[in-house]
Amino acid sequence: MLPLRVVRKKIGELLLQRNVIALQQLNAALEEQKKKGGYLSQHLIALGFASELDIAHCLSNQYNFAYLPLKNYNIPREILALIPLKWIKIYTLLPVDKIGNVLSVAMADPLNEGVIQMLQQITECEIAVFVSTYTEINEAIGRYFEKELKELELYHIDAKDMEKVRNVSQFIQTKAYMGLDRREFIRIKKELCISFYYYAVTFEGRTKDISYGGVSFVSQDKNYGGVSFFSTVFMPLHTSLACKITLKPDKPPIDVVVNVLRVQSVTEEQGADAKNPPEKKYEIAGTFEFIGSEDKKALFAFLKENIV
């Protein structure tokens, strides 16, 4: 197995360290990310604080990711089919080549190990990461998937739902907790199906609560890879988890990346006549590190419907 690169610094820290951006610019971009979702690097570029090549060169120099000019490649359809188009669009990446069990993937922002772990799981390949720019990847996606993009609808939200989406961000923020455990967004207690990718294995769980900014869930000792979460997996804080959350049974799940802020063991209560010892589980909580714009709209609409 190819070792996952240990990434300790975020792109904002790296650009600050290299004097590409100022702290005030970083804070402004973080505010935009909080409002709109997506990657921090996208907002730094959109605000004119950094160029795409600044980002690519920074990542390449810091972590030895090779830069890959996609215009020089003709990618076979069977390679493109290895990753679902929805995830290609959401995470701005593109599979480019496969040799043996190693899949080469060009990414505009490769610092999220949760996404890389997810790719390992869904492709059953080791992932070799290359850096490209948002423009190059999006242009390549347009070339290779022109027909599919016209037909693709990640989520259908009609006009009246769009009106809810426009208002929900302000609505949620004004109903924030104000106690010692202050949070920016109100949480709703909701049990939803969640699956998350960790060390190339898919685990399942149920959410305890969810907000515009994050989620808390209890892991189940069920997975598709034959690995026990409780006996073999250690999850350090600030781990990036690629997760799928089913907001509604009749809708596709949303894809998010969670930055883990808390992991604690929990024991479920059992009746007095229970013969077996209580099952040990783990509660995992964190903030949304990345969520695509369409999935964020779906989350907006869901929260709007459920906050009373």
Secondary structure, 3 states (H helix, E strand, C coil): CCCCCCCCCCHHHHHHHCCCCCHHHHHHHHHHHHHHCCCHHHHHHHCCCCCHHHHHHHHHHHHCCEECCHHHCCCCHHHHCCCCHHHHHHHCEEEEEEECCEEEEEECCCCCHHHHHHHHHHHCCEEEEEECCHHHHHHHHHHHCHHHHHHCCCCCCCHHHHHHHHHHHHHHHCCCCCCCCCCCCCCEECCCEEEEEECCEEEEEEEEEECCCEEEEEEEEEECCCCCHHHHCCCCCCCEEEEEEECCCCCCCEEEEEEEEEEEEEECCCCCCCCCCCCEEEEEEEEEEEECHHHHHHHHHHHHHHCC
